[in-house]
Amino acid sequence: MSESNFKSLEATLNKHIPPEELREVKRVLYGRPDDNELQFSEETISLAKDVDIELKGYVFTARKEDLRRPRIVRVAAVQNTVDIPTTAPIHVQRDALHEKISNILRVAVTAGVNIVCLQEAWTMPFAFCTREKFPWCEFAEDVENGPTTKMLKELAKQYNMVIISPILERDANHHDTIWNTAVVISNNGTYIGKHRKNHIPRVGDFNESTYYFEGDTGHPVFETQFGRIAINICYGRHHPQNWMMFGVNGAEIVFNPSATVGGLSEPLWGIEARNAAIANSYFTVAINRVGTEVFPNEFTSGNGLPAHKDFGPFYGSSYVAAPDGSRTPGLSRDKDGLLVAEMDLNLCRQIKDFWGFQMTQRLPLYAESLAKAVKPDYKPQITRES
Ligand SMILES: NC(=O)NCCC(=O)O
């Protein structure tokens, strides 16, 4: 099967597994059967058709409790292509993405979404593969009052929706430095705060350390009207400690806005955010771009192969995982999409009570061991046969 025929893992399973076995296959692979789809209104379905996006929705339930009311929220992930050529003026590229995302957010509000997260560096092509500074650094903007935050503040207020906006940040107060940052905008239209990407890749064509440094914002959790949220930006998903600290700080939903390509990370994709949901008893939302972005000048991948102008398609496949280990199917590998998950946040504490992963976590043991392991004179604890 050619890459272009492979729309999603689920589409292939649905096509080839006999119906009587499919339910069990889904239960084992996804932790739940396939009968919990969210129903959308005619208006939402028709708007999604108008803007030509895949629209999918799923429900995660929790046990009914005597003392706490259910805490139901609707959370969404947006995956999208960059359609304007990368040779167009910067403001034209950014305006086109502003328009595209505004249209998708209009679908989200009719779907009753409370919190939405966009993909990593959503206002620009993922140009860091080129290692060129210009014109790409021009995409960086102020997180509180830049054009993107201004536009989203208005939409957040109008739609009563928390918006997580991962952008390239320009910090004018600190020597015009650039950061890879997620901006959190409240449903009342104000800026709540930001988180800067903690782990910067130095792998394949992901040459991001050419542009910005490791984040200095720790592991902030943002208390919103709809729940406590955090953002683990892209490559940070390979670091269990990064996920863990958002849990230690009380996150109930951790978003993972990403930009990653099939040749590099696709086999890891379904595992990492899902495992983080299990290990930390919170929900995770893994979001990846779609499409192939072509750049004006050739660049090499430092692997002896010929220079090229793109680094392969981003494979989408955005999904949501729950603390009980279950997950939604992924969006497609190649199409713009909106994934909506309705979740009862009471599930987080219920799973903590059931599995006891936090109770048995032994953080003091690891704090002590790691404090020793990072010392220059540390000797690994290996016992050898005499
Ligand atoms: N954007 C980003 O950090 N990509 C790195 C590649 C990966 O983590 O799959």
The ligand as an SDF file (V2000), in Angstrom:
LIG
                    3D

  9  8  0  0  0  0  0  0  0  0999 V2000
    8.6900   19.9310   16.7180 N   0  0  0  0  0  0  0  0  0  0  0  0
    9.4420   19.0080   17.2960 C   0  0  0  0  0  0  0  0  0  0  0  0
    9.8960   19.1620   18.4130 O   0  0  0  0  0  0  0  0  0  0  0  0
    9.6920   17.9160   16.5460 N   0  0  0  0  0  0  0  0  0  0  0  0
   10.6740   16.9650   16.8980 C   0  0  0  0  0  0  0  0  0  0  0  0
   10.3970   15.6430   16.3150 C   0  0  0  0  0  0  0  0  0  0  0  0
    9.6430   14.7450   17.2220 C   0  0  0  0  0  0  0  0  0  0  0  0
    9.7000   14.9240   18.4350 O   0  0  0  0  0  0  0  0  0  0  0  0
    8.9800   13.8640   16.7180 O   0  0  0  0  0  0  0  0  0  0  0  0
  1  2  1  0
  2  3  2  0
  2  4  1  0
  4  5  1  0
  5  6  1  0
  6  7  1  0
  7  8  2  0
  7  9  1  0
M  END
$$$$
